[in-house]
């Protein structure tokens, strides 16, 4: 087992919130839409309004998307420590935008 190493880590090494499927909604919006317990309204270029989300971290419902952070199941810094520093820029972008690795939490 190798020791973890955060040397050189910068969050910007993981390009995130891209619109991978070119539908007008970036990854953050995709998670918000998928995880809403009361669906929001989507206008224009994926502008989200209304909706309700449940934060499993503190067992509260949140009524504004701005009150939420989207967390990676394995934080980007931890991924870096565990070997993502050796990944290509595309691999880091793919990881940071993997819809299977995120969950909403209240700020």
NUPA-472616 format. One record per residue: x, y, z of N, C-alpha, C, O, CB in turn; residue number from 1; residue in three letters. Coordinates in Angstrom, 1 decimal, always signed. Glycine has a CB too. Layout:
# residues N
<<X, Y, Z>, <X, Y, Z>, <X, Y, Z>, <X, Y, Z>, <X, Y, Z>, NUM, "ALA">;
...
//
This chain:
# residues 107
<<+0.8, -1.2, +0.0>, <+0.0, +0.0, +0.0>, <+0.9, +1.2, +0.0>, <+1.8, +1.4, +0.8>, <-1.0, +0.0, +1.2>, 1, "UNK">;
<<+0.7, +2.1, -1.0>, <+1.5, +3.3, -1.1>, <+0.9, +4.4, -0.2>, <-0.3, +4.5, +0.1>, <+1.5, +3.8, -2.5>, 2, "UNK">;
<<+1.8, +5.3, +0.3>, <+1.5, +6.4, +1.1>, <+0.8, +7.4, +0.2>, <+1.1, +7.6, -1.0>, <+2.7, +7.1, +1.8>, 3, "UNK">;
<<-0.2, +8.1, +0.7>, <-0.9, +9.2, +0.0>, <+0.0, +10.4, -0.2>, <+0.8, +10.7, +0.7>, <-2.3, +9.5, +0.6>, 4, "UNK">;
<<-0.2, +11.1, -1.2>, <+0.6, +12.3, -1.5>, <-0.2, +13.4, -2.1>, <-0.7, +13.2, -3.3>, <+1.8, +11.9, -2.4>, 5, "UNK">;
<<-0.4, +14.5, -1.4>, <-1.2, +15.6, -1.9>, <-0.3, +16.6, -2.7>, <-0.8, +17.7, -3.1>, <-1.9, +16.3, -0.8>, 6, "UNK">;
<<+1.0, +16.4, -2.8>, <+1.9, +17.3, -3.5>, <+1.3, +17.7, -4.9>, <+1.0, +16.8, -5.7>, <+3.2, +16.7, -3.6>, 7, "UNK">;
<<+1.2, +19.0, -5.1>, <+0.8, +19.5, -6.4>, <-0.7, +19.6, -6.6>, <-1.2, +20.0, -7.7>, <+1.3, +18.7, -7.5>, 8, "UNK">;
<<-1.5, +19.2, -5.6>, <-3.0, +19.2, -5.7>, <-3.5, +20.6, -5.9>, <-3.2, +21.5, -5.1>, <-3.6, +18.5, -4.6>, 9, "UNK">;
<<-4.4, +20.7, -6.9>, <-5.2, +21.9, -7.1>, <-6.5, +21.5, -7.6>, <-6.6, +20.7, -8.5>, <-4.5, +23.0, -8.0>, 10, "UNK">;
<<-7.6, +22.0, -7.0>, <-8.9, +21.6, -7.4>, <-9.1, +21.8, -8.9>, <-9.9, +21.1, -9.6>, <-10.0, +22.4, -6.6>, 11, "UNK">;
<<-8.5, +22.9, -9.4>, <-8.6, +23.2, -10.9>, <-8.1, +22.1, -11.8>, <-8.3, +22.1, -13.0>, <-8.0, +24.5, -11.2>, 12, "UNK">;
<<-7.3, +21.2, -11.2>, <-6.8, +20.0, -12.0>, <-8.0, +19.1, -12.4>, <-7.8, +18.3, -13.3>, <-5.8, +19.2, -11.3>, 13, "UNK">;
<<-9.1, +19.2, -11.8>, <-10.3, +18.4, -12.1>, <-11.4, +19.4, -12.7>, <-12.2, +20.0, -11.9>, <-10.9, +17.7, -10.8>, 14, "UNK">;
<<-11.4, +19.5, -14.0>, <-12.4, +20.3, -14.6>, <-13.8, +19.7, -14.3>, <-14.1, +18.6, -14.7>, <-12.2, +20.4, -16.2>, 15, "UNK">;
<<-14.6, +20.5, -13.6>, <-15.9, +20.0, -13.3>, <-17.0, +21.0, -13.7>, <-16.8, +22.1, -14.0>, <-16.0, +19.7, -11.8>, 16, "UNK">;
<<-18.2, +20.4, -13.6>, <-19.5, +21.1, -14.0>, <-19.5, +21.3, -15.5>, <-19.9, +22.4, -15.9>, <-19.6, +22.4, -13.2>, 17, "UNK">;
<<-19.1, +20.3, -16.2>, <-19.2, +20.4, -17.7>, <-20.6, +19.9, -18.1>, <-21.3, +19.2, -17.4>, <-18.1, +19.6, -18.4>, 18, "UNK">;
<<-21.0, +20.1, -19.4>, <-22.2, +19.6, -19.9>, <-21.9, +18.5, -20.8>, <-21.8, +18.6, -22.1>, <-23.0, +20.8, -20.7>, 19, "UNK">;
<<-21.6, +17.3, -20.2>, <-21.1, +16.2, -21.0>, <-22.0, +15.6, -22.0>, <-21.6, +15.2, -23.1>, <-20.8, +15.1, -20.0>, 20, "UNK">;
<<-23.3, +15.7, -21.8>, <-24.3, +15.2, -22.8>, <-24.8, +16.3, -23.7>, <-25.7, +16.0, -24.5>, <-25.4, +14.5, -22.1>, 21, "UNK">;
<<-24.3, +17.5, -23.6>, <-24.7, +18.6, -24.5>, <-26.2, +18.9, -24.5>, <-26.7, +19.3, -25.5>, <-24.2, +18.4, -25.9>, 22, "UNK">;
<<-26.8, +18.7, -23.3>, <-28.3, +19.0, -23.3>, <-28.6, +20.4, -22.7>, <-29.7, +20.7, -22.5>, <-29.0, +18.0, -22.4>, 23, "UNK">;
<<-27.5, +21.2, -22.4>, <-27.7, +22.5, -21.8>, <-27.6, +22.6, -20.3>, <-27.5, +23.7, -19.8>, <-29.0, +23.0, -22.2>, 24, "UNK">;
<<-27.5, +21.4, -19.6>, <-27.4, +21.4, -18.2>, <-26.0, +20.8, -17.8>, <-25.6, +19.7, -18.3>, <-28.5, +20.5, -17.6>, 25, "UNK">;
<<-25.3, +21.5, -17.0>, <-24.0, +21.0, -16.5>, <-24.2, +19.9, -15.5>, <-25.3, +19.6, -15.1>, <-23.1, +22.1, -16.0>, 26, "UNK">;
<<-23.1, +19.3, -15.1>, <-23.2, +18.2, -14.1>, <-23.9, +18.6, -12.8>, <-24.7, +17.8, -12.3>, <-21.8, +17.7, -13.8>, 27, "UNK">;
<<-23.6, +19.8, -12.3>, <-24.3, +20.2, -11.1>, <-25.8, +20.2, -11.3>, <-26.5, +19.7, -10.4>, <-23.8, +21.6, -10.6>, 28, "UNK">;
<<-26.2, +20.8, -12.3>, <-27.7, +20.9, -12.6>, <-28.3, +19.5, -12.8>, <-29.4, +19.2, -12.3>, <-28.0, +21.7, -13.9>, 29, "UNK">;
<<-27.5, +18.6, -13.5>, <-28.0, +17.2, -13.7>, <-28.2, +16.5, -12.3>, <-29.2, +15.8, -12.2>, <-27.0, +16.4, -14.5>, 30, "UNK">;
<<-27.3, +16.7, -11.4>, <-27.5, +16.1, -10.1>, <-28.7, +16.7, -9.3>, <-29.5, +16.0, -8.8>, <-26.2, +16.3, -9.2>, 31, "UNK">;
<<-28.8, +18.0, -9.4>, <-30.0, +18.7, -8.8>, <-31.3, +18.2, -9.3>, <-32.2, +17.9, -8.6>, <-29.9, +20.2, -8.9>, 32, "UNK">;
<<-31.4, +18.0, -10.6>, <-32.6, +17.5, -11.2>, <-32.9, +16.1, -10.9>, <-34.0, +15.7, -10.6>, <-32.5, +17.7, -12.8>, 33, "UNK">;
<<-31.8, +15.3, -10.8>, <-32.0, +13.9, -10.5>, <-32.4, +13.6, -9.0>, <-33.1, +12.7, -8.7>, <-30.8, +13.1, -10.8>, 34, "UNK">;
<<-31.9, +14.5, -8.1>, <-32.0, +14.2, -6.7>, <-33.1, +15.0, -6.1>, <-33.4, +14.9, -4.9>, <-30.7, +14.6, -6.0>, 35, "UNK">;
<<-33.9, +15.8, -6.8>, <-34.9, +16.6, -6.2>, <-36.1, +15.7, -5.7>, <-36.5, +14.8, -6.4>, <-35.5, +17.6, -7.2>, 36, "UNK">;
<<-36.6, +16.0, -4.5>, <-37.7, +15.3, -4.0>, <-39.0, +16.0, -4.4>, <-40.1, +15.4, -4.5>, <-37.7, +15.1, -2.5>, 37, "UNK">;
<<-38.9, +17.3, -4.8>, <-40.0, +18.0, -5.5>, <-39.3, +18.7, -6.6>, <-38.5, +19.6, -6.4>, <-40.7, +19.1, -4.5>, 38, "UNK">;
<<-39.6, +18.2, -7.9>, <-38.9, +18.7, -9.0>, <-38.9, +20.2, -9.2>, <-39.9, +20.9, -9.0>, <-39.5, +18.1, -10.3>, 39, "UNK">;
<<-37.8, +20.8, -9.6>, <-37.7, +22.2, -9.8>, <-38.2, +22.5, -11.2>, <-38.4, +21.6, -12.0>, <-36.3, +22.8, -9.6>, 40, "UNK">;
<<-38.4, +23.8, -11.5>, <-38.7, +24.3, -12.9>, <-37.4, +24.6, -13.5>, <-36.5, +25.1, -12.9>, <-39.6, +25.6, -12.8>, 41, "UNK">;
<<-37.3, +24.2, -14.8>, <-36.1, +24.5, -15.6>, <-36.4, +25.4, -16.7>, <-37.3, +25.1, -17.6>, <-35.4, +23.1, -16.1>, 42, "UNK">;
<<-35.8, +26.6, -16.8>, <-36.0, +27.5, -17.8>, <-34.8, +27.8, -18.6>, <-33.6, +27.7, -18.1>, <-36.6, +28.8, -17.2>, 43, "UNK">;
<<-34.9, +28.3, -19.8>, <-33.8, +28.8, -20.6>, <-32.7, +27.8, -20.7>, <-32.9, +26.6, -21.0>, <-33.3, +30.1, -20.0>, 44, "UNK">;
<<-31.5, +28.3, -20.4>, <-30.3, +27.5, -20.4>, <-30.1, +26.7, -19.1>, <-29.1, +26.9, -18.4>, <-29.0, +28.3, -20.8>, 45, "UNK">;
<<-31.0, +25.9, -18.8>, <-31.0, +25.1, -17.6>, <-30.9, +25.9, -16.3>, <-30.1, +25.6, -15.4>, <-29.8, +24.1, -17.7>, 46, "UNK">;
<<-31.7, +26.9, -16.2>, <-31.8, +27.7, -15.0>, <-32.9, +27.1, -14.2>, <-34.0, +26.9, -14.5>, <-32.2, +29.2, -15.4>, 47, "UNK">;
<<-32.4, +26.7, -13.0>, <-33.3, +25.9, -12.0>, <-33.9, +26.8, -11.0>, <-33.2, +27.7, -10.4>, <-32.5, +24.8, -11.3>, 48, "UNK">;
<<-35.2, +26.7, -10.8>, <-35.9, +27.5, -9.8>, <-36.9, +26.6, -9.1>, <-37.5, +25.6, -9.7>, <-36.6, +28.8, -10.4>, 49, "UNK">;
<<-37.2, +26.9, -7.8>, <-38.1, +26.0, -7.1>, <-37.5, +24.7, -6.8>, <-36.3, +24.6, -6.9>, <-39.4, +25.8, -7.9>, 50, "UNK">;
<<-38.3, +23.7, -6.4>, <-37.8, +22.4, -6.1>, <-37.4, +22.3, -4.6>, <-37.2, +23.3, -3.9>, <-36.6, +22.1, -6.9>, 51, "UNK">;
<<-37.4, +21.0, -4.2>, <-36.9, +20.7, -2.8>, <-36.0, +19.5, -2.9>, <-36.2, +18.6, -3.6>, <-38.2, +20.4, -1.9>, 52, "UNK">;
<<-34.9, +19.6, -2.1>, <-33.9, +18.5, -2.0>, <-33.8, +18.1, -0.5>, <-33.9, +18.9, +0.4>, <-32.6, +19.0, -2.6>, 53, "UNK">;
<<-33.5, +16.8, -0.3>, <-33.2, +16.3, +1.0>, <-31.7, +16.1, +1.2>, <-31.1, +15.4, +0.4>, <-34.0, +15.0, +1.3>, 54, "UNK">;
<<-31.2, +16.7, +2.3>, <-29.8, +16.5, +2.6>, <-29.7, +15.4, +3.6>, <-30.2, +15.5, +4.7>, <-29.2, +17.8, +3.2>, 55, "UNK">;
<<-29.1, +14.3, +3.2>, <-28.9, +13.1, +4.0>, <-27.9, +13.4, +5.1>, <-27.9, +12.7, +6.2>, <-28.5, +11.9, +3.2>, 56, "UNK">;
<<-27.0, +14.3, +4.9>, <-26.0, +14.6, +5.9>, <-26.5, +15.2, +7.2>, <-26.0, +14.9, +8.3>, <-24.9, +15.5, +5.3>, 57, "UNK">;
<<-27.5, +16.1, +7.1>, <-28.0, +16.7, +8.3>, <-29.6, +16.5, +8.4>, <-30.2, +17.2, +9.2>, <-27.7, +18.2, +8.3>, 58, "UNK">;
<<-30.1, +15.6, +7.6>, <-31.5, +15.3, +7.6>, <-32.5, +16.5, +7.5>, <-33.4, +16.6, +8.3>, <-31.8, +14.5, +8.9>, 59, "UNK">;
<<-32.2, +17.4, +6.6>, <-33.0, +18.6, +6.4>, <-33.4, +18.7, +4.9>, <-32.7, +18.1, +4.0>, <-32.3, +19.9, +6.8>, 60, "UNK">;
<<-34.5, +19.3, +4.7>, <-35.0, +19.6, +3.3>, <-34.5, +21.0, +3.0>, <-34.6, +21.9, +3.8>, <-36.5, +19.4, +3.2>, 61, "UNK">;
<<-34.1, +21.2, +1.8>, <-33.6, +22.5, +1.3>, <-34.4, +22.9, +0.1>, <-34.7, +22.2, -0.8>, <-32.1, +22.4, +0.9>, 62, "UNK">;
<<-34.9, +24.2, +0.2>, <-35.8, +24.7, -0.8>, <-35.2, +25.6, -1.9>, <-35.9, +26.2, -2.7>, <-36.9, +25.4, -0.1>, 63, "UNK">;
<<-33.9, +25.7, -1.9>, <-33.2, +26.5, -2.9>, <-32.0, +25.8, -3.3>, <-31.1, +25.4, -2.5>, <-32.9, +27.9, -2.4>, 64, "UNK">;
<<-31.8, +25.7, -4.6>, <-30.6, +25.0, -5.2>, <-29.3, +25.7, -4.7>, <-28.3, +25.0, -4.6>, <-30.7, +24.9, -6.7>, 65, "UNK">;
<<-29.4, +27.0, -4.5>, <-28.2, +27.7, -4.1>, <-27.7, +27.3, -2.7>, <-26.6, +27.5, -2.3>, <-28.4, +29.2, -4.1>, 66, "UNK">;
<<-28.6, +26.7, -1.9>, <-28.3, +26.2, -0.6>, <-27.6, +24.9, -0.6>, <-27.4, +24.3, +0.5>, <-29.5, +26.2, +0.3>, 67, "UNK">;
<<-27.3, +24.4, -1.7>, <-26.7, +23.0, -1.8>, <-25.3, +23.0, -2.4>, <-25.0, +23.8, -3.4>, <-27.6, +22.1, -2.6>, 68, "UNK">;
<<-24.5, +22.2, -1.9>, <-23.2, +21.8, -2.6>, <-23.4, +20.4, -3.1>, <-24.1, +19.6, -2.6>, <-22.0, +21.9, -1.6>, 69, "UNK">;
<<-22.7, +20.1, -4.2>, <-22.7, +18.8, -4.8>, <-21.4, +18.2, -4.4>, <-20.3, +18.7, -4.8>, <-23.0, +18.8, -6.3>, 70, "UNK">;
<<-21.4, +17.1, -3.6>, <-20.2, +16.5, -3.2>, <-19.9, +15.2, -4.0>, <-20.8, +14.5, -4.4>, <-20.3, +16.1, -1.7>, 71, "UNK">;
<<-18.6, +15.0, -4.2>, <-18.2, +13.7, -4.8>, <-18.1, +12.7, -3.7>, <-17.7, +13.0, -2.5>, <-16.8, +13.9, -5.5>, 72, "UNK">;
<<-18.5, +11.5, -4.0>, <-18.5, +10.4, -3.0>, <-17.0, +10.2, -2.4>, <-16.8, +9.9, -1.3>, <-19.0, +9.1, -3.6>, 73, "UNK">;
<<-16.1, +10.3, -3.3>, <-14.7, +10.4, -2.9>, <-14.2, +11.8, -3.3>, <-14.2, +12.1, -4.5>, <-13.8, +9.3, -3.6>, 74, "UNK">;
<<-13.9, +12.7, -2.3>, <-13.5, +14.0, -2.6>, <-12.3, +14.1, -3.6>, <-11.5, +13.2, -3.7>, <-13.1, +14.7, -1.3>, 75, "UNK">;
<<-12.3, +15.2, -4.4>, <-11.2, +15.3, -5.4>, <-9.8, +15.3, -4.8>, <-8.9, +14.7, -5.4>, <-11.4, +16.6, -6.2>, 76, "UNK">;
<<-9.6, +15.9, -3.6>, <-8.3, +15.9, -3.0>, <-7.9, +14.5, -2.6>, <-6.8, +14.1, -2.8>, <-8.3, +16.8, -1.8>, 77, "UNK">;
<<-8.9, +13.7, -2.1>, <-8.6, +12.3, -1.7>, <-8.3, +11.5, -3.0>, <-7.4, +10.6, -2.9>, <-9.8, +11.7, -1.0>, 78, "UNK">;
<<-9.0, +11.7, -4.1>, <-8.7, +11.0, -5.3>, <-7.3, +11.3, -5.8>, <-6.5, +10.5, -6.2>, <-9.7, +11.4, -6.4>, 79, "UNK">;
<<-6.9, +12.6, -5.6>, <-5.5, +13.0, -6.0>, <-4.5, +12.3, -5.1>, <-3.5, +11.8, -5.6>, <-5.4, +14.6, -5.8>, 80, "UNK">;
<<-4.8, +12.3, -3.8>, <-3.9, +11.6, -2.9>, <-3.7, +10.1, -3.2>, <-2.6, +9.5, -3.0>, <-4.4, +11.7, -1.5>, 81, "UNK">;
<<-4.7, +9.5, -3.8>, <-4.8, +8.1, -4.0>, <-4.4, +7.7, -5.4>, <-4.6, +6.5, -5.8>, <-6.1, +7.6, -3.7>, 82, "UNK">;
<<-3.9, +8.7, -6.2>, <-3.4, +8.3, -7.5>, <-3.9, +9.1, -8.7>, <-3.4, +9.0, -9.8>, <-3.7, +6.9, -7.8>, 83, "UNK">;
<<-4.9, +9.9, -8.5>, <-5.5, +10.7, -9.6>, <-4.4, +11.7, -10.1>, <-4.6, +12.3, -11.2>, <-6.7, +11.5, -9.2>, 84, "UNK">;
<<-3.4, +12.0, -9.3>, <-2.3, +12.9, -9.8>, <-1.6, +12.3, -11.0>, <-1.0, +13.0, -11.8>, <-1.3, +13.1, -8.7>, 85, "UNK">;
<<-1.8, +11.0, -11.2>, <-1.1, +10.3, -12.4>, <-2.1, +10.2, -13.6>, <-1.7, +9.7, -14.6>, <-0.6, +8.9, -12.0>, 86, "UNK">;
<<-3.4, +10.6, -13.4>, <-4.3, +10.5, -14.5>, <-4.1, +11.6, -15.5>, <-3.5, +12.6, -15.2>, <-5.8, +10.5, -13.9>, 87, "UNK">;
<<-4.7, +11.4, -16.7>, <-4.7, +12.5, -17.7>, <-5.7, +13.5, -17.3>, <-6.6, +13.2, -16.5>, <-5.0, +11.9, -19.1>, 88, "UNK">;
<<-5.6, +14.7, -17.9>, <-6.6, +15.7, -17.6>, <-8.0, +15.2, -18.0>, <-9.0, +15.6, -17.3>, <-6.3, +17.0, -18.5>, 89, "UNK">;
<<-8.2, +14.5, -19.0>, <-9.5, +13.9, -19.4>, <-10.0, +13.0, -18.4>, <-11.2, +13.0, -18.1>, <-9.4, +13.3, -20.8>, 90, "UNK">;
<<-9.1, +12.1, -17.9>, <-9.6, +11.2, -16.8>, <-10.0, +11.9, -15.6>, <-11.0, +11.5, -14.9>, <-8.4, +10.2, -16.5>, 91, "UNK">;
<<-9.3, +13.0, -15.2>, <-9.8, +13.8, -14.0>, <-11.1, +14.5, -14.3>, <-11.9, +14.5, -13.4>, <-8.7, +14.8, -13.6>, 92, "UNK">;
<<-11.3, +15.0, -15.5>, <-12.6, +15.6, -15.9>, <-13.7, +14.6, -15.8>, <-14.8, +14.8, -15.3>, <-12.5, +16.3, -17.3>, 93, "UNK">;
<<-13.4, +13.4, -16.4>, <-14.4, +12.4, -16.4>, <-14.8, +12.0, -14.9>, <-16.0, +11.8, -14.6>, <-13.9, +11.1, -17.1>, 94, "UNK">;
<<-13.8, +11.9, -14.1>, <-14.1, +11.5, -12.7>, <-14.9, +12.6, -12.0>, <-15.9, +12.3, -11.3>, <-12.8, +11.3, -11.9>, 95, "UNK">;
<<-14.5, +13.9, -12.2>, <-15.2, +15.0, -11.5>, <-16.6, +15.2, -12.0>, <-17.4, +15.8, -11.2>, <-14.4, +16.3, -11.7>, 96, "UNK">;
<<-17.0, +14.7, -13.1>, <-18.3, +14.8, -13.6>, <-19.1, +13.5, -13.7>, <-20.1, +13.4, -14.4>, <-18.2, +15.4, -15.0>, 97, "UNK">;
<<-18.6, +12.5, -13.0>, <-19.3, +11.2, -13.0>, <-20.5, +11.3, -12.2>, <-20.5, +11.5, -11.0>, <-18.3, +10.1, -12.4>, 98, "UNK">;
<<-21.7, +11.1, -12.8>, <-22.9, +11.3, -12.1>, <-23.2, +10.2, -11.1>, <-24.1, +10.3, -10.3>, <-24.1, +11.3, -13.1>, 99, "UNK">;
<<-22.4, +9.2, -11.1>, <-22.6, +8.1, -10.1>, <-21.9, +8.4, -8.8>, <-22.0, +7.7, -7.8>, <-22.1, +6.8, -10.7>, 100, "UNK">;
<<-21.1, +9.5, -8.8>, <-20.2, +9.8, -7.6>, <-20.6, +11.1, -6.9>, <-19.7, +11.7, -6.3>, <-18.8, +9.9, -8.1>, 101, "UNK">;
<<-21.8, +11.5, -7.0>, <-22.2, +12.8, -6.4>, <-23.5, +12.7, -5.5>, <-24.3, +11.7, -5.7>, <-22.4, +13.9, -7.4>, 102, "UNK">;
<<-23.6, +13.6, -4.6>, <-24.8, +13.6, -3.8>, <-25.0, +15.0, -3.2>, <-24.0, +15.7, -2.9>, <-24.7, +12.6, -2.6>, 103, "UNK">;
<<-26.2, +15.5, -3.1>, <-26.4, +16.9, -2.6>, <-26.3, +17.0, -1.1>, <-26.6, +16.0, -0.4>, <-27.8, +17.4, -3.0>, 104, "UNK">;
<<-25.8, +18.1, -0.6>, <-25.7, +18.3, +0.8>, <-25.9, +19.8, +1.0>, <-25.6, +20.6, +0.2>, <-24.3, +17.9, +1.4>, 105, "UNK">;
<<-26.5, +20.1, +2.2>, <-26.7, +21.5, +2.5>, <-25.4, +22.2, +2.9>, <-24.5, +21.5, +3.5>, <-27.8, +21.7, +3.6>, 106, "UNK">;
<<-25.3, +23.4, +2.7>, <-24.1, +24.2, +3.0>, <-24.0, +24.4, +4.5>, <-23.1, +25.0, +5.0>, <-24.0, +25.5, +2.3>, 107, "UNK">;
//
